[in-house]
C-alpha cells in the first residue's frame, strides 16, 4: 500500500519531466497541477508492471478542462508522443528503484 510520501515522490518525478504541449508551449505537469492526479492513478499499478496500453488508458481517462470548462479533452491529447515516452521512462526508473 502506498503512503502519501511515495505518491508525492512519484508526482515530483513526473511533474519535473513530463509536459503538455499547447500551441508549442511546454507546460510541465507540476505547473499545470496535474502531476499528483496522474501519480495517484499510476502508483498502484507499478508493482504489477505498468505497460503502455494501461498508461494510455489512464491518460485517456483523465479529463482536462480547457477555456474555463468550455471544452474538455483527455490528458492523452495534450501530451506529445515524446513526452509520453519520457513518462514511461520515468515510471520504469521509479519502479526499478522501488
N, C-alpha and C positions, 0 to 999 in steps of 0.2 A: 504494500500500500504506500502510495506516495505521500510525502509530507509537503507542506507548503514550501519549504526551502528548496526541495528538489524541483518542484514545478517552477519556482522563481528562477532557479539557476538555468533551467532549460529555456525559459522565456527570455532571459537575458541573452543567451547564446543566439536564439532565433532573432530577437529584436535588433541585435547589432549587425547581423549578417544577411538578413533577408529583407527584400524591399518589394513594394508595389510600384508599378510604373504608370504614371498618369501624365499624358502629353509629354513623354520623355523626361519627366521629373521622377527621380527616385526618392521615394518616401519610405524610410526604414520602418519596419513593423513596430518598433518601440515608439517611434514618433507618432505613428498612426494609432497607438494604443491597442494594437491587435495581437501583440506577442504573447500576452498571458492567456487570452482566449484560445489561441492556437496551441500553446503548450499544454493547457488543461485537457484538451481533446486528444493530443498525441501521446502524452506521457504514459497513460495506462496501456498503450499498445506496444511500447518499446521492448518490453521483456519478451514479447511473442514474435519479434522480428517484423517490424513495420515494413510493408512493401509499397511500391509505387502506386499500385491500384488503390490501396487503402488511404494513402496520403491524398491522392486525387479526390477520393470520396469526401474526406474531411474538408479539404479546401473548397469543394463544391458546396458543401452544406453550411459553410459559414457565410452568412448573408451580410453584405456591406451596404449601408445607406449612402446614397450619393445625392448631392444637391439638397441637403437637409431632409432627406427622406422622400424626395420626389421620385427617385428611382432606387432600385436595389439591384445588386449584382453579387455574384459569388466571389469569394476571395481568389478562387482559381482564375477568374477572368482578369484579375489585376496583377497577378504575379507572373512575370515573364518566365519563359522556359529556363533560362539560365539561372534565375533566382530560385526557381523550383528545384533545380538540380543542386544548387548550393544548400537549400533547405534539407534535402535528402542527405547530403554530405554531413551537415551539422548534426542531424539526427543519428546517423551511423556512428559518428565520432562520439557523441554523447552516450549512445547505447554501449559502445565498446568500453567506455570508461566507467560504466555503472558498476 
